[in-house]
């Protein structure tokens, strides 16, 4: 019986090896997609709402996802962090719309309210945060930052079909209008109107799409 199992395993191994030489990209994609479905099935019940055909990816970190709603056909890519902070004495509410794609290694952290509109696309290493450690007050500045209470300076609202480039940062109390483009490495500290292209640190409007 053992010899038969080993023989079958050997045959299957040879078949998979041969197929991987013929269609290496397709097999890698099939395996990666399978892993994404497994990760999604294991975690979707942890969310407040989780839409149809949305997918998580391997290596994702979820912190207090019971305050997170994800729409349909959304894609949260490899090594992303989705985080809410219920200990901030606020009621966190993170809403990710339909058809949103969050790039690898991005971090979204919510202590107040973050609303991401349908069709958002981000590059890698994007940070979207409505909170920080402490208020930079005299009373708190002597404490280690990790000991300062989490504080939010205001909510974030991102409109539909916004494109955010690699390594951009979206800070608290900001609204980004629909169809805006945020350039790579930009740091958004103020509102960006719809159909604007913003770049720089701090981000400024460099062009209006007309």
PLY file of the C-alpha trace (Angstrom):
ply
format ascii 1.0
element vertex 210
property float x
property float y
property float z
element edge 209
property int vertex1
property int vertex2
end_header
0.00 0.00 0.00
2.83 2.36 0.91
4.60 1.61 -2.38
1.38 2.36 -4.28
0.95 5.73 -2.53
4.57 6.62 -3.24
4.14 5.62 -6.87
0.98 7.76 -7.24
2.71 10.70 -5.52
5.69 10.31 -7.85
3.45 10.27 -10.93
1.50 13.34 -9.75
4.75 15.13 -8.98
6.06 14.44 -12.47
2.79 15.66 -14.01
2.81 18.90 -12.00
6.52 19.41 -12.78
5.90 18.95 -16.50
2.90 21.30 -16.48
4.85 23.94 -14.53
7.47 23.94 -17.31
4.81 24.34 -20.00
2.57 26.88 -18.21
4.60 28.26 -15.27
2.82 31.61 -15.13
-0.64 30.09 -15.34
0.07 27.56 -12.55
1.53 30.28 -10.32
-1.54 32.42 -10.92
-3.92 29.52 -10.22
-2.13 28.72 -6.96
-2.07 32.37 -5.87
-5.79 32.76 -6.66
-6.56 29.59 -4.72
-4.63 30.94 -1.70
-6.54 34.22 -1.90
-9.87 32.38 -1.82
-8.75 30.36 1.20
-7.61 33.48 3.10
-10.88 35.24 2.24
-13.03 32.31 3.34
-11.19 32.14 6.67
-11.61 35.85 7.45
-14.73 37.26 5.75
-16.94 36.52 8.78
-14.77 38.79 10.94
-15.83 41.93 9.06
-18.88 44.09 9.71
-19.83 43.59 6.05
-17.99 41.77 3.27
-19.22 42.02 -0.32
-19.52 39.40 -3.01
-16.45 38.52 -5.10
-14.12 40.57 -2.90
-10.76 39.00 -2.13
-8.10 39.28 0.53
-4.53 38.10 -0.06
-1.86 36.08 1.79
0.01 37.93 4.51
-2.80 40.36 5.28
-3.03 41.74 8.84
-6.49 42.47 10.28
-6.82 44.38 13.55
-10.39 44.77 14.91
-12.00 44.11 11.50
-15.49 44.06 13.06
-15.60 47.82 12.37
-14.70 47.41 8.68
-17.13 47.15 5.75
-15.88 46.05 2.33
-18.03 46.30 -0.81
-18.25 43.92 -3.76
-15.44 43.08 -6.20
-12.79 44.67 -3.96
-9.20 43.46 -3.86
-6.95 43.85 -0.81
-3.51 42.77 -1.92
-0.50 41.01 -0.37
0.79 42.16 3.05
-1.75 44.94 3.54
-2.79 46.06 7.04
-6.41 46.97 7.76
-6.73 48.34 11.26
-9.32 50.04 13.45
-8.67 51.45 16.91
-11.72 50.99 19.16
-9.63 51.95 22.22
-9.41 55.55 20.99
-12.72 56.38 22.78
-14.33 56.82 19.38
-16.46 54.46 17.31
-14.23 53.58 14.36
-15.96 53.11 11.02
-13.92 52.06 7.98
-15.86 51.73 4.73
-14.19 50.40 1.56
-16.40 50.68 -1.52
-17.09 48.48 -4.51
-14.35 47.65 -7.00
-11.59 49.07 -4.79
-8.02 47.78 -5.25
-5.54 48.36 -2.43
-1.92 47.76 -3.46
0.60 45.54 -1.69
2.02 46.60 1.69
-0.51 49.41 2.12
-1.79 50.37 5.57
-5.23 51.78 6.42
-5.75 52.67 10.07
-9.01 54.13 11.39
-9.96 55.48 14.82
-12.72 57.81 13.66
-14.22 57.51 10.18
-12.65 56.64 6.82
-14.85 56.33 3.75
-13.27 55.08 0.53
-15.41 55.48 -2.59
-16.01 52.95 -5.35
-13.26 52.29 -7.86
-10.27 53.50 -5.83
-6.90 52.22 -7.04
-3.74 52.54 -4.96
-0.14 51.66 -5.60
2.07 49.91 -3.07
3.06 51.16 0.40
0.19 53.68 0.63
-0.77 54.96 4.11
-4.29 56.20 4.87
-4.68 57.24 8.52
-7.13 59.36 10.48
-5.20 59.08 13.76
-1.90 59.40 15.56
-0.35 58.92 18.97
-1.33 61.83 21.22
-2.18 65.49 20.59
1.41 66.82 20.77
0.44 68.62 23.99
2.86 69.63 26.76
1.24 67.08 29.06
1.80 64.18 26.65
5.07 65.09 24.98
7.13 63.69 27.87
5.59 60.26 27.37
6.92 57.63 25.03
4.83 57.87 21.81
3.54 54.32 22.31
2.07 55.38 25.67
0.22 58.41 24.31
-3.50 57.78 23.70
-4.60 57.40 20.09
-6.21 60.61 18.84
-7.99 61.50 15.60
-7.85 65.00 14.09
-10.80 64.26 11.82
-12.28 61.83 9.31
-11.13 61.00 5.78
-13.39 60.82 2.74
-12.11 59.65 -0.63
-14.42 59.95 -3.65
-15.08 57.56 -6.50
-12.43 56.51 -9.02
-9.49 58.11 -7.22
-5.98 56.93 -8.11
-3.31 57.08 -5.40
0.30 56.41 -6.38
2.98 54.39 -4.58
4.05 55.50 -1.09
1.54 58.34 -0.87
0.18 59.31 2.56
-3.34 60.53 3.29
-3.55 62.28 6.68
-6.58 63.06 8.92
-9.32 65.60 8.25
-9.01 65.35 4.46
-11.52 64.98 1.63
-10.36 63.88 -1.82
-12.88 64.49 -4.61
-13.90 61.95 -7.22
-11.59 61.18 -10.15
-8.64 62.90 -8.46
-5.07 61.62 -8.89
-2.58 61.65 -6.02
1.02 61.34 -7.23
3.53 58.86 -5.83
5.16 59.97 -2.53
2.64 62.78 -2.04
1.56 63.69 1.51
-2.03 64.91 1.52
-2.73 67.27 4.45
-5.58 69.35 2.95
-8.66 68.75 0.80
-8.10 67.89 -2.87
-11.00 68.76 -5.21
-12.52 66.44 -7.79
-10.61 66.04 -11.08
-7.40 67.44 -9.55
-3.87 66.05 -9.85
-1.92 66.64 -6.62
1.76 66.06 -5.93
4.43 66.96 -3.40
4.98 67.13 0.35
2.67 68.64 1.39
0.55 67.83 -1.66
-0.47 70.72 -3.89
-2.63 70.84 -6.98
-0.44 70.74 -10.09
-3.16 70.33 -12.68
-6.94 70.25 -13.09
-8.38 67.67 -15.48
-10.86 69.42 -17.77
0 1
1 2
2 3
3 4
4 5
5 6
6 7
7 8
8 9
9 10
10 11
11 12
12 13
13 14
14 15
15 16
16 17
17 18
18 19
19 20
20 21
21 22
22 23
23 24
24 25
25 26
26 27
27 28
28 29
29 30
30 31
31 32
32 33
33 34
34 35
35 36
36 37
37 38
38 39
39 40
40 41
41 42
42 43
43 44
44 45
45 46
46 47
47 48
48 49
49 50
50 51
51 52
52 53
53 54
54 55
55 56
56 57
57 58
58 59
59 60
60 61
61 62
62 63
63 64
64 65
65 66
66 67
67 68
68 69
69 70
70 71
71 72
72 73
73 74
74 75
75 76
76 77
77 78
78 79
79 80
80 81
81 82
82 83
83 84
84 85
85 86
86 87
87 88
88 89
89 90
90 91
91 92
92 93
93 94
94 95
95 96
96 97
97 98
98 99
99 100
100 101
101 102
102 103
103 104
104 105
105 106
106 107
107 108
108 109
109 110
110 111
111 112
112 113
113 114
114 115
115 116
116 117
117 118
118 119
119 120
120 121
121 122
122 123
123 124
124 125
125 126
126 127
127 128
128 129
129 130
130 131
131 132
132 133
133 134
134 135
135 136
136 137
137 138
138 139
139 140
140 141
141 142
142 143
143 144
144 145
145 146
146 147
147 148
148 149
149 150
150 151
151 152
152 153
153 154
154 155
155 156
156 157
157 158
158 159
159 160
160 161
161 162
162 163
163 164
164 165
165 166
166 167
167 168
168 169
169 170
170 171
171 172
172 173
173 174
174 175
175 176
176 177
177 178
178 179
179 180
180 181
181 182
182 183
183 184
184 185
185 186
186 187
187 188
188 189
189 190
190 191
191 192
192 193
193 194
194 195
195 196
196 197
197 198
198 199
199 200
200 201
201 202
202 203
203 204
204 205
205 206
206 207
207 208
208 209
